[in-house]
């Protein structure tokens, strides 16, 4: 499952706030049971003891010494964090692993990343859609090749963002040509960029 790391844990290893990774392994306490709540929804009786993620673009190939040798060198543990604060004179503490699911990322969250495949879409109702051309450029420029870019949405000769016809409208149409529509099932693509302003 694709995830984003939400705290700086080990900068030399690339485990930093905003880093992209895949959840690789979960360690559970002995005797942990799982109760089925709905189809494909199971709740553990105990929280996990350890989480391991496979960091994308890991800057070092130095293996974490306690990981099994058959695991890739890019797999790193995630350390639990604890946040404490006061709310209405009550002290509250939350303990957990600082990762969040990342099947979709806003255009701001994808800045600085480069991906093999990206799906660009805007899932908001039409009356909320006002995205400037800079946001569109960021999302289109995050993919390595044209073949890895997928556009979900209507394109017409007058397709535009922010209500203005732009010179890149035809180029967007080119990306959705029939040779690329074959891949709309998105078998291996986990990164969606939503055009939220």
C-alpha positions as CSV (number, residue, x, y, z in Angstrom):
1,X,0.0,0.0,0.0
2,X,1.4,3.4,-0.9
3,X,2.0,5.7,2.1
4,X,3.4,9.1,3.0
5,X,5.7,9.5,6.0
6,X,4.5,12.4,8.3
7,X,7.5,13.1,10.4
8,X,11.3,13.3,10.1
9,X,12.7,10.1,11.5
10,X,16.0,9.5,9.8
11,X,17.1,12.1,7.2
12,X,20.1,10.2,5.9
13,X,17.9,7.2,5.1
14,X,15.2,9.3,3.4
15,X,12.6,8.8,6.2
16,X,11.5,12.4,6.2
17,X,8.2,14.3,6.4
18,X,6.5,13.9,3.0
19,X,8.6,10.9,1.8
20,X,6.7,8.4,-0.4
21,X,7.0,4.7,0.5
22,X,5.1,1.4,0.3
23,X,4.0,-0.4,3.5
24,X,6.3,-3.5,3.4
25,X,5.7,-5.4,6.6
26,X,3.8,-5.3,9.9
27,X,4.9,-7.0,13.1
28,X,2.0,-8.0,15.4
29,X,2.1,-9.1,19.1
30,X,1.9,-12.9,19.6
31,X,-1.7,-13.8,20.1
32,X,-3.1,-10.9,18.1
33,X,-6.5,-11.8,16.7
34,X,-8.4,-10.1,13.9
35,X,-12.2,-9.5,14.0
36,X,-14.0,-9.2,10.7
37,X,-16.2,-6.1,10.7
38,X,-17.3,-6.0,7.1
39,X,-16.2,-7.6,3.8
40,X,-12.4,-7.2,3.7
41,X,-12.3,-5.1,6.9
42,X,-10.6,-6.7,9.8
43,X,-9.7,-5.0,13.1
44,X,-6.7,-6.2,15.2
45,X,-7.1,-6.9,18.9
46,X,-3.7,-5.3,19.5
47,X,-1.9,-2.5,17.7
48,X,1.1,-3.4,15.6
49,X,4.5,-3.4,17.4
50,X,6.5,-2.4,14.3
51,X,5.9,-1.1,10.8
52,X,8.4,-1.3,7.9
53,X,8.2,0.8,4.8
54,X,10.1,0.5,1.5
55,X,11.2,4.1,0.9
56,X,11.1,5.4,-2.7
57,X,14.3,6.9,-4.0
58,X,16.2,5.8,-0.8
59,X,19.4,7.9,-0.8
60,X,21.5,5.1,0.7
61,X,21.7,1.4,0.1
62,X,23.0,0.8,3.6
63,X,20.8,-1.9,5.0
64,X,19.0,-1.5,8.4
65,X,21.0,-4.1,10.4
66,X,18.0,-5.8,12.1
67,X,16.0,-6.4,8.9
68,X,16.0,-9.9,7.4
69,X,18.7,-10.3,4.7
70,X,16.1,-11.2,2.1
71,X,14.4,-7.8,2.5
72,X,15.5,-4.9,0.1
73,X,18.0,-2.5,1.5
74,X,15.5,0.3,1.0
75,X,13.2,-1.1,3.7
76,X,13.3,0.9,6.9
77,X,11.4,0.7,10.2
78,X,9.0,3.5,11.2
79,X,9.2,4.6,14.8
80,X,6.0,5.3,16.7
81,X,5.5,8.9,17.8
82,X,3.5,10.4,20.6
83,X,1.7,13.8,20.4
84,X,0.3,15.5,23.6
85,X,-1.8,18.5,23.8
86,X,-4.5,20.1,25.9
87,X,-8.1,20.5,24.8
88,X,-10.7,22.2,27.1
89,X,-8.3,21.7,30.1
90,X,-8.0,18.0,29.4
91,X,-4.6,16.5,28.6
92,X,-4.7,14.3,25.5
93,X,-2.0,12.0,24.2
94,X,-2.1,10.2,20.8
95,X,0.4,7.5,20.0
96,X,0.8,6.0,16.6
97,X,2.9,5.4,13.5
98,X,3.4,8.7,11.5
99,X,2.2,7.4,8.1
100,X,-0.9,8.0,6.1
101,X,-2.3,6.2,3.0
102,X,-1.2,7.9,-0.2
103,X,-3.3,6.5,-3.1
104,X,-4.0,10.1,-3.9
105,X,-1.9,13.2,-3.4
106,X,-2.8,16.8,-3.9
107,X,-0.8,18.8,-6.5
108,X,1.0,20.5,-3.7
109,X,1.9,17.2,-2.0
110,X,3.6,15.9,-5.2
111,X,5.9,18.8,-5.7
112,X,9.5,17.6,-5.7
113,X,8.6,14.0,-6.6
114,X,9.1,12.2,-9.9
115,X,7.0,9.2,-10.8
116,X,6.9,6.5,-13.5
117,X,3.1,6.8,-13.6
118,X,0.7,9.5,-12.5
119,X,-3.1,10.0,-12.9
120,X,-4.2,13.6,-13.1
121,X,-7.9,14.3,-12.2
122,X,-10.1,16.7,-10.5
123,X,-12.7,15.0,-8.4
124,X,-14.4,18.2,-7.2
125,X,-17.8,19.3,-8.4
126,X,-17.5,21.6,-11.5
127,X,-18.6,24.7,-9.6
128,X,-15.5,24.4,-7.3
129,X,-12.9,23.9,-10.0
130,X,-10.6,26.9,-10.4
131,X,-7.0,25.7,-10.8
132,X,-4.4,28.0,-12.2
133,X,-2.0,26.9,-14.9
134,X,0.9,26.6,-12.5
135,X,-0.8,23.8,-10.6
136,X,-1.5,22.0,-13.9
137,X,2.2,22.4,-14.9
138,X,3.3,20.9,-11.6
139,X,1.1,17.8,-11.9
140,X,2.1,17.2,-15.6
141,X,5.8,17.7,-14.9
142,X,6.0,15.0,-12.1
143,X,5.9,12.1,-14.5
144,X,9.0,10.7,-16.3
145,X,7.5,9.9,-19.7
146,X,4.3,10.8,-21.6
147,X,3.3,7.1,-21.6
148,X,3.1,7.2,-17.8
149,X,0.6,10.1,-17.7
150,X,-3.1,9.4,-17.4
151,X,-5.8,12.0,-17.5
152,X,-9.3,11.3,-16.1
153,X,-11.8,13.9,-17.1
154,X,-13.3,15.6,-20.1
155,X,-11.1,17.1,-22.7
156,X,-12.4,19.2,-25.6
157,X,-10.7,21.7,-28.0
158,X,-11.7,24.4,-25.6
159,X,-10.7,22.5,-22.4
160,X,-9.2,25.0,-19.9
161,X,-8.4,25.6,-16.3
162,X,-9.4,28.9,-14.6
163,X,-11.9,29.6,-17.4
164,X,-9.2,30.7,-19.9
165,X,-8.1,28.9,-23.0
166,X,-4.5,27.9,-22.6
167,X,-1.9,26.9,-25.2
168,X,-1.4,23.6,-23.5
169,X,-5.0,22.4,-24.0
170,X,-4.0,20.5,-27.2
171,X,-1.1,18.9,-25.4
172,X,-3.4,17.6,-22.7
173,X,-5.6,16.1,-25.5
174,X,-2.5,14.4,-26.9
175,X,-1.9,12.7,-23.6
176,X,-5.4,11.2,-23.7
177,X,-5.0,9.8,-27.3
178,X,-6.3,6.3,-27.9
179,X,-2.9,4.7,-27.5
180,X,-2.8,5.9,-23.8
181,X,-6.5,5.2,-23.0
182,X,-5.7,1.5,-23.1
183,X,-4.1,1.9,-19.7
184,X,-7.1,3.4,-17.9
185,X,-7.5,0.3,-15.8
186,X,-4.3,1.5,-14.0
187,X,-3.0,-1.9,-13.0
188,X,0.2,-0.7,-11.3
189,X,-0.3,3.0,-10.9
190,X,-0.8,4.1,-7.3
191,X,-0.3,7.9,-7.6
192,X,-3.2,10.1,-8.3
193,X,-2.7,13.9,-8.4
194,X,-5.9,15.7,-7.6
195,X,-5.9,19.3,-8.9
196,X,-6.9,21.0,-5.6
197,X,-6.0,24.6,-5.5
